[in-house]
Amino acid sequence: MTQAVSETPIQRIAPESPLHDLMEGQARWQIPVHDHGFIALVDVMPRLAPEGQTADAAIVQAARVSYGAGTKAVSEDRTLVRYLLRHRHTTPLEMVEFKFHVSMPMFVARQWIRHRTANVNEYSARYSIVPDRFYRPTAENVRKQSTVNRQGGDEPIDGATAEQFLQLLDKAEANYREYLDLTERGVARELARAALPVSVYTEWYWKCDLHNTLRFLSLRMESHAQQEIQDYARAMYRLIQPLAPHTCEAFMDYEFDALRLTRLEIEAIRAGKPLNTQNKREIAEFEAKKSRLGL
C-alpha cells in the first residue's frame, strides 16, 4: 500500500558547501534620502548563498535547470548572466526578490506606484495620524518648467519665484495643525487626510523581483525622470548592486548605458541622411543619439 504524502517524512538536505547571509546578518541596509526620507533593504531572496557567491547564483541555477548542469564556476556564472541580459532572457532574474521599506513624499509615491509589478503595503492615513514630515527643497532645487519636456523641470528658476514657492509650501505645512485639530474634534481620519498636501511623507513596504526592479531603475535613474525619484532610484541601485553584482554590471552595460536604435534611425545612419519623419521630438532624440555616438 502506498504511503500517503501527508505521512511521508520531510527530507532535510544539507547544502553541499557552507552558506552565508548575503546581508551579513544585518536587519536592514538603509540610505537616507532628502531631509526626512529613506530607502532601506530589509530582506532579499535568496538570503543565503554558497560561500563566495551572491544572489546571481540563484539566476544561474534557474537558467541551468533545463539541462541539470548545476552551478558552475563563478567566472562562468558571470558569462551566463551577461548572456541572459544581452539577449533579454529575463525570467531567471525573477528568481531574486528584494523587500524595501521606503519613506518618501506623497508625490514621489504616486509616480512610483505606476510600476505595477511589485507587492506594496502602504501606511494608512485611515487608521493612523499622518506624521509631521514634509518635503521642502532648497531654493536652488526649485526648477523651471522645461520647454521641451512637458512633464519635467530642467534648470533652477529665479530666486524671487523660488522663495514664493517655498512660502507656499510653508502655508501647506500650516494646514497640518488644522488637520490635527479636526481629527481631535472628531472628523474621520479617512476624510481629514484630504486636506494634506502631496509634500507630506508616506511609507510603504515594496517587494519586487530583480527583473522588474531593473525595469524600475531603467526609467527612474534616467536623466529625464523627476530629480526626487531619481534620488531614491539611485539609492536603491546602491543597495542591490553588492547582492547581484554580475546582473547589475550587465544591466549597466547592455541597457542603462546602452543606446537603442529604431529602424528609421538605422536606415538614416546607413544612408547618411536625415531621419525620415516630421516628428520634432523623434528628430531631437535621434540627434542626441548621434551626438553620443560621435556621428
Secondary structure, 3 states (H helix, E strand, C coil): CCCCHHHCCCCCCCCCCCEEECCCCCCCEEEEECCCEEEEEEEEECCEEECCCCCHHHHHHHHHHHHCCCCCCHHHHHHHHHHHHHCCCCHHHHHCEEEEEEEEEHHHHHHHCCCCCCEEEECCCCCCCCCCCECCCCHHHCEEECCCCCCCEEEECCHHHHHHHHHHHHHHHHHHHHHHHHHHCCCCHHHHHHHCCCCEEEEEEEEEEHHHHHHHHHHHCCCCCCHHHHHHHHHHHHHHCCCCHHHHHHHHHHHHCCCCCCHHHHHHHHHCCCCCCCCHHHHHHHHHHHHHHCC
